[in-house]
Amino acid sequence: MLAFIARRLAISCLVLLAATFIMFVLVALSGDPLADLREQSTPQAQAQMAARTAAMRLDVPVPVRYLGWLGDLLHGNLGVDKSGNPVSAQLAQATAATLQLVIVATLLGAFIGVTIGIISALRQYSSFDHGITFAAFVCFSLPVFWVATMLKQYVAIEFNDWLRDPVIPTWVILAAAVFAGLVWASIYNGGRRGKLIAFGIGLVVTAVILYALSASRWFADPGLGFPFVLVVSLAAAAGVAVLVSGWENLQPMYAALAAAGVGALLYYPLQQVLSDANMLSILGLGLLTIVVSWVLGHMLGGLLRRQAIPVAIFSGLLTGGLIFFDRLLQAWGGYVTSVRGRPVATIGSETPNYTGDFWNVSLDASMHLLLPTLALILIGLAGHSRYSRASMLEVMNHDYVRTARAKGLPERTVIIKHAFRNGMIPITTILALDFAGVFSGAVVTEHVFGWRGLGEMFNKALKAVDPMPIMGFFLVAGAAIVIWNMIADIAYAYLDPRIRLS
Amino acid sequence: MSYARRTGKFLAVATGAAILLTACGSGEKTPAAEGTAPASNAPAADTQTITHAHEQEIGSYNNNTSEEYSSKDAIVLNRVLPDVWYFGADGSVQRNTDMATYEKVSDSPLTVKYTFNPNASWSDGQPIGCADVLLTYATGSGKFPDFSFIDTEQWPRVEMPDCKVGDKEVTLKYKKSFVDWEAMTMVTQPAHIVAEQGGLTVEQLVDAIKSGDKAKLKKAAQFYNKGWLFNGKLPDKKLMPSSGQFLIDSYSPGQSITLARNENYWGEKAKAAKVVIRFIPQDEQVQALQNGETNIIEPQSNPDVLAQLNGLSGVTVKTGDQFLFDHLDFNFNKGPFKDDINLRKAFALCVPRQQIVDNLIKPQNPQAAPMDVRNIAPFQPGYAEAVSFSGGDKWNTVDIEGAKKLLGGKKVKVRIGYNQPNPRRTQVVELIKASCDQAGFDIEDTGSEKFFDESGDLATGNFDVALFGWSGSALNSGWTSTYSTVKKCTPEGKGNNKGCYSNKEVDKLTDEMLGETDPAKTQEIIKQIEKILWDDLATIPLYSQPALAAWSENLANVQPNPSQASITWNMHQWAMQ
């Protein structure tokens, strides 16, 4: 295995080296780096051209420039851009911005996409499946810049306008309720009567929720509150426990309920701690939650400890997350005031010079991440859901799944234990490539939302015919692809014993 | 275990949760009324923050080096490091009397006396005066090549000023008379900071400059060139004292830079407490303005952006001209137009200048008209006079018959070169083709992506007519070389005179103008030059490129500027109402 990895690494490095040369030459020949100065009749133009020629070494042939870059690289120097500023500083800044922007979107997008894909595989050819397929292809075919502009118009500008008087118009409530009803009915797997009931319940529930939110002007000052946190966290804990170990084995459920219950009951005592929280104390609380949940899982799990512990930890963290979210919402009113009534941002990664406590600053960051994350998820959803659906369907048709059913195993066990794990194997590759793609930035999304990430750096440098920043970008992106590919190979071997043993 | 049961339970739980959610949200607090206050309530002057959007990110606190010189720095530093003059609202040279007054005390040799305001000082308390001027002399005179300086044309014309540290009076003696003496760069960067970072006292710095001691200034020059670069973080604020109404407050890489009011400013202080310049791509600025994330934008003009802006409420939109015009240059070195004034006339008669403006420029600037002279912009004083004197306006109407007569039935092939992709210029060539082909020309569009390249069509003279733009300013020394006889018509030798036009009379007049210190007489000479350029049909000016700016209605004193100073030229006067 080690020899295999070493060989792969060596080959990848050679490929990367060759690619840098091609890239460098292509960029250097892609245009005239002095174009913007050629129409200036100001006395400064000549000096500017001379300075740029010196910084970019335009006086020597392209291959020599490449060798110069390579030599600098061996000394750990990434060179200078066209105005003579070091690329390394820009690269560090751009990488930080990109990671901040893309990681959340990639994780969320992968999670939601895979979940949807699996559900639609389990409900193959149902109206839900058709609906998801249709929606996935619509999203897939939308251009990012268009989605981004629409999001800015409706989710930011119009939503902010609406927040001044947050009353949901009746027709919107009705339309949303009908839509929700249709979704419920399509997920429901049963006869026509059952579907009708599901439709009715979905419609009524949604209508009631939206009406109540509107009438209580919830959006002007949102919050969850203790009862909501308690009920939802207990319900979620029970749900997860059932999904993982079924109704037959109740120890994991006790552990999960205990973890959620303890968490929720700490709602009021925690408010004091949370009011002057910072990143460190939040992480500490998260860690504490994991430890307590682990102990609960260990104590209450009985023979099913190995299932109970993760379920308890998940429930504990979920409860903690709800309390965190609730506290975040409590800061909403103040935040909205401080940004003059327009919380959802269309551009940038922060409100300039924004100061406030941990919650306000977190809200500020979230509100700036909201639209780009939505855009990235919408666009990425299609791929993930389609791949995981296909992979899941294929596994479900395998003999061993039929055998498992024939043995009389409950459907839950068949899906979670037998089908799901094997269905995930091909998706690993896609996820690994996705994470490698994180380091290439998101060219259009970054540009549209004003994030100076790797994609924007690449784009700007390409427009300016400036090879050095592009080479810096290329090194990061190329190295990421090589490394993540390797991780995918290793993960593959881990997940699929057939590969390990052959 | 059936799905029906599970779904039913889940729905029941969800219903309960929904009811809880709404009950809790509304029960605990009353809605925050202040959160919904309309955005137009202006905060008190002391706390006002005004935000401007610019595409490019500032790179340095020193915009005078040839590496850094660009609008991305100038836009921020306009009122942080002002000089003794600035480009005013109409783009003309205005004196900054807060800092210094100056007057011409003698015409031969041209001598100008500068008197700095006794209160004028850097925001760290050091007085502004002789030492700062000497630093500018050192960087700009070319005598200390270690310093990188963008404009090495101005200071070599002047003798070294003879003043002492602490002097508030500085006299400049010119070696040769100079037309743009009023726009002499005097105060650029703080000399005391350069001295300190160069390991010198201010006295030592001044002595080294006076004695021409390059070695002693090496370290200072290094700091001057590189010490103020941002490279992702703000340099030490102690290194960045301000000489204007604002000083640098904070910087967030990739996002914004914030200027705060300079409380130590001796003149009238800035109205807004803070000005933030956010780095926002051009095409995203309109929505940012709409969402209140920026208050002022100055995007590149195009009909779509203008329509979008006009559709917004609460926003003031302003269109206008700028110091940037497109023109047609004949090739005087080779091709059909060389030595054939009648052919040039015939071409000028069929170029539909009015139609080009009507179709391509008016949608973005309703007041636009064809530009009738080259070296005075339509918004500058004296434009109308120069037009009527030079007779430029008589080429406004298309006269196909007249052109046919001049051509005498010949069929002449004309290649028009320009840079691609540039949709507007492509359309200009299409309009010219539609009109001139009727007169007997055979117009060929030879636009190319490599038009401006070192070995491209413009440099090698591979065109009959070249279509491109010149960006200018109110200064007159910038454009003279464009119309002066070149030593050699080669890519390196011809400089800005791309068509290698030559006329002894023009050479004499431009020389004369460069030495003319009286603005009225300068104007007179420009008029004569324009007349000859029209008579010779050296070039055909087409239109001034449209400018566009927009800002929130609740702002006062926002005024676009046609020069490179940009809309931030008077940011100290911006205020919210």
Interface residues (C-beta under 8 A of the other chain):
Chain A: G31 D32 L34 A35 R38 E39 Q40 S41 T42 P43 Q44 A47 Q48 A50 A51 R52 A55 S83 G84 N85 P86 A89 Q90 A92 Q93 A94 A97 T149 K152 Q153 A156 I157 N160 L163 R164 D165 W184 I187 Y188 N189 G190 G194 A198 I201 G202 V204 V205 V208 I209 A212 L213 S216 R217 W218 A220 D221 P222 G223 L224 G225 F226 P227 F228 V231 V232 A235 G239 G246 W247 G333 G334 V336 T337 R340 G341 R342 V344 A345 T346 I347 G348 S349 E350 P352 N353 P410 E411 R412 H447 V448 F449 G450 W451 R452
Chain B: M1 Y3 A4 T7 F10 L11 V13 A14 T15 G16 A17 A18 I19 L20 L21 T22 A23 C24 G25 S26 G27 E28 K29 T30 P31 A32 E34 G35 T36 A37 P38 A39 T49 T51 E57 G59 T65 S66 E67 E68 Y69 S70 S148 F149 I150 D151 T152 E153 Q154 L229 N231 G232 D249 S250 S252 P253 G254 Q255 S256 T258 K274 V276 R278 F279 I280 P281 D283 E284 Q287 A288 Q290 N291 G292 E293 N419 E449 K450 F452 D453 E454 G456 L458 F468 G469 W470 S471 G472 S473 L475 S477 G478 W479 S481 T482 N496 Q564
